[in-house]
Amino acid sequence: MLKTKTGRVIELPSDEEEILINQGIKSDKDTYELTNSEFSQLKPSQVNMTVSVDYDVLTLLQAMGDNWQTRVNHVLREWLKQQATHS
């Protein structure tokens, strides 16, 4: 098991599971295991940020249910697309 900085506990695969995972990677013609060099060049698809919003906006977003941050990301993306078409 591995504990992250935020306290999340991650259960790592056993040696037997790791063997099965690697066999699966080798048998899949559409994928391969990245080299250390390739892995180090990967960029995160998301970044954490801090932003201030009005309390009522946050309350409404959270009231819409789980994944409200994903919805905020979607709304921002759509707004940016609209801005690009109006420029």
Buried (B, 14 or more C-beta within 10 A) or exposed (E): EEEEEEEEEEEEEEEEEEEEEEEEEEEEEEEEEEEEEEEEEEEEEEEEEEEEEEEEEEEEBEEEEEEBEEEBEEEEEEEEEEEEEEE
